[in-house]
């Protein structure tokens, strides 16, 4: 049973990490009025907005995706230690 939860958390972290990478790349390339980018912005915004509210402003540089990636990796590491 614990292997199932570890697999579930690991899969979630992998999917979120991939979506986060796609979000960052798409935000540089695709114009903001594209409907697919709007869907991705809305979905990732639910995870990035709380981090943006906590973090101090850094001008034009948004560091919240890096923080989210680190949090996802931390969650997976803790899950691996807990469900071992």
C-alpha positions as semicolon CSV with decimal commas, in nm:
position;residue;x (nm);y (nm);z (nm)
1;X;0,000;0,000;0,000
2;X;0,282;0,241;0,078
3;X;0,436;0,175;-0,264
4;X;0,109;0,285;-0,421
5;X;0,116;0,619;-0,237
6;X;0,480;0,667;-0,328
7;X;0,397;0,595;-0,693
8;X;0,103;0,837;-0,678
9;X;0,310;1,120;-0,527
10;X;0,600;1,055;-0,764
11;X;0,367;1,062;-1,064
12;X;0,205;1,385;-0,944
13;X;0,546;1,550;-0,896
14;X;0,659;1,437;-1,242
15;X;0,346;1,570;-1,412
16;X;0,360;1,900;-1,223
17;X;0,731;1,943;-1,298
18;X;0,668;1,884;-1,667
19;X;0,374;2,125;-1,672
20;X;0,582;2,384;-1,489
21;X;0,861;2,355;-1,744
22;X;0,610;2,384;-2,029
23;X;0,451;2,684;-1,854
24;X;0,785;2,866;-1,830
25;X;0,883;2,800;-2,192
26;X;0,535;2,881;-2,327
27;X;0,528;3,209;-2,132
28;X;0,837;3,322;-2,325
29;X;0,718;3,213;-2,671
30;X;0,338;3,210;-2,700
31;X;0,143;3,540;-2,682
32;X;-0,072;3,584;-2,369
33;X;-0,402;3,594;-2,560
34;X;-0,362;3,237;-2,689
35;X;-0,641;3,021;-2,543
36;X;-0,415;2,724;-2,463
37;X;-0,172;2,948;-2,282
38;X;-0,465;3,100;-2,091
39;X;-0,568;2,752;-1,972
40;X;-0,211;2,676;-1,866
41;X;-0,178;3,016;-1,695
42;X;-0,498;2,959;-1,503
43;X;-0,402;2,607;-1,393
44;X;-0,047;2,692;-1,291
45;X;-0,165;3,014;-1,131
46;X;-0,348;2,813;-0,865
47;X;-0,010;2,679;-0,750
48;X;0,208;2,982;-0,822
49;X;-0,013;3,263;-0,686
50;X;0,024;3,166;-0,317
51;X;0,402;3,158;-0,362
52;X;0,394;3,497;-0,538
53;X;0,200;3,647;-0,246
54;X;0,463;3,530;0,004
55;X;0,778;3,609;-0,195
56;X;0,913;3,963;-0,217
57;X;0,902;4,139;-0,555
58;X;1,212;4,099;-0,770
59;X;1,116;4,332;-1,052
60;X;1,058;4,163;-1,387
61;X;1,210;3,833;-1,271
62;X;0,952;3,581;-1,140
63;X;1,117;3,326;-0,914
64;X;0,797;3,149;-0,809
65;X;0,838;2,862;-1,063
66;X;1,180;2,785;-0,915
67;X;1,034;2,782;-0,563
68;X;0,749;2,557;-0,676
69;X;0,994;2,317;-0,841
70;X;1,197;2,302;-0,519
71;X;0,880;2,241;-0,315
72;X;0,775;1,960;-0,546
73;X;1,116;1,796;-0,517
74;X;1,104;1,836;-0,138
75;X;0,760;1,671;-0,124
76;X;0,884;1,378;-0,330
77;X;1,195;1,337;-0,113
78;X;0,992;1,341;0,207
79;X;0,746;1,092;0,060
80;X;1,032;0,860;-0,038
81;X;1,170;0,875;0,316
82;X;0,828;0,828;0,477
83;X;0,698;0,545;0,256
84;X;1,023;0,351;0,240
